[in-house]
Amino acid sequence: MPLEGDDWETIRNTLEDVSGEMDINTLTALMGELLSRGILD
């Protein structure tokens, strides 16, 4: 299932909220995906 722009924005917001509770490797991988899609500045 491909994700739309709004979906990635929701993921970014969620990651910001829970980043202190996540495994660092998972967080790094997900943030890398957001960065590659231009979601992060």
Steps between C-alpha positions, in 0.01 A plus 500: 500500500667824390488788745385848402658831607256545787584151627870586518421824680300303759790258540740792551277651770464164673875441496561839657258409781646156577865542399624477859330163545605329172792278420768726349555274197128502414478874552806558280359284220162671506651848516722408205190411298340833589815684404530323165141594419555867584267490801771624737667838453 
